Amino acid sequence: MCETVSADYAERTELNVQQADATLIISPQPLSGGTQLTAQFAERHAKPWLAVDPRVEPNALERVGTWLAEHRVQVLNVAGPRASKTPDHYRIAYDFLTDLLLE
C-alpha cells in the first residue's frame, strides 16, 4: 500500500484498479459516482470487474465465487459507495465479504 501524492479520490481509485487483478463492486444498481468511476477505470485498463448487490441477488455469493475462480484473482480490489450516501452499506458489504471468505 502506498500513499498517493494527491488527495484526489479518482487518482486513488484508478491506482487501486490498476494494481489489482480484478475489482469487485458491492453496490446498489445502477452504479453512480465513485463506484461508476471504478467500473470505468477497470474498463479503461482492461481489468475484470463485477458489480453485485447482495441485498437483491440471492445467488451473489456463488456468482462472485465463480467469477473469482474464472479470473484466477490473487489481488482483489473491493469497491462500493461511500457510507455517507448509503449508511447501511458497510454492514452489507462486510457481511457479504465475510460469507465469501468463509465459503
C-alpha positions in Angstrom: 0.0 0.0 0.0 1.4 3.4 -1.0 0.0 6.8 -0.2 -0.8 8.9 -3.2 0.7 12.4 -3.7 -2.8 13.8 -4.3 -5.8 13.8 -2.1 -8.0 13.3 -5.2 -10.1 10.1 -4.8 -10.1 9.5 -8.5 -6.3 9.1 -8.5 -6.5 6.6 -5.6 -9.4 4.8 -7.3 -7.5 4.3 -10.5 -4.4 3.1 -8.8 -6.4 0.6 -6.8 -7.9 -0.8 -10.1 -4.5 -0.9 -11.8 -2.7 -2.7 -9.0 -5.3 -5.4 -8.6 -6.1 -8.4 -10.7 -9.8 -7.6 -10.7 -12.3 -5.3 -9.0 -15.5 -6.4 -7.1 -18.0 -3.6 -6.7 -20.6 -4.3 -3.9 -23.2 -1.7 -4.6 -26.8 -0.9 -5.3 -27.5 -0.7 -9.0 -27.2 1.3 -11.2 -23.7 2.4 -10.4 -23.1 6.1 -9.8 -20.4 8.5 -8.6 -17.2 6.9 -7.5 -18.5 3.3 -8.0 -19.3 4.1 -11.6 -15.8 5.7 -12.0 -14.3 2.5 -10.6 -16.0 0.4 -13.3 -14.8 2.9 -16.0 -11.2 2.6 -14.8 -11.5 -1.2 -14.9 -12.7 -1.0 -18.5 -10.0 1.5 -19.4 -7.3 -0.7 -18.0 -8.9 -4.0 -19.3 -9.3 -5.4 -15.8 -12.1 -7.8 -15.0 -14.8 -6.3 -12.8 -18.1 -7.4 -11.4 -20.8 -5.4 -9.7 -23.2 -7.2 -7.3 -25.9 -6.1 -4.9 -26.2 -8.9 -2.3 -29.5 -7.4 -1.0 -31.3 -8.3 -4.2 -29.2 -11.1 -5.7 -29.9 -14.3 -3.9 -27.0 -16.1 -5.8 -24.5 -13.3 -5.4 -22.0 -15.4 -3.3 -22.0 -18.2 -5.9 -21.7 -15.7 -8.8 -18.7 -13.9 -7.2 -17.0 -17.2 -6.2 -17.3 -18.5 -9.8 -16.1 -15.2 -11.2 -13.0 -15.1 -8.9 -12.1 -18.6 -9.9 -12.6 -18.0 -13.6 -10.2 -15.0 -13.5 -7.8 -16.6 -11.1 -7.8 -13.5 -8.9 -4.9 -13.2 -6.4 -5.3 -9.4 -5.6 -8.8 -8.2 -5.4 -9.9 -4.5 -5.3 -13.2 -4.2 -3.5 -15.2 -1.0 -4.0 -18.6 0.4 -3.1 -20.4 3.6 -2.3 -19.5 5.9 0.5 -21.1 5.3 3.8 -22.4 8.9 3.8 -24.5 8.0 0.8 -25.6 4.6 1.9 -25.3 4.3 5.7 -26.3 0.6 5.9 -24.0 -0.5 3.1 -20.8 -1.0 5.2 -22.5 -3.8 7.2 -24.0 -5.3 4.0 -20.5 -5.4 2.3 -18.8 -6.6 5.5 -21.2 -9.5 5.9 -21.1 -10.4 2.2 -17.3 -10.5 2.2 -17.1 -12.4 5.4 -19.5 -15.0 4.0 -17.5 -15.1 0.7 -14.2 -15.7 2.6 -15.8 -18.4 4.7 -17.3 -20.3 1.8 
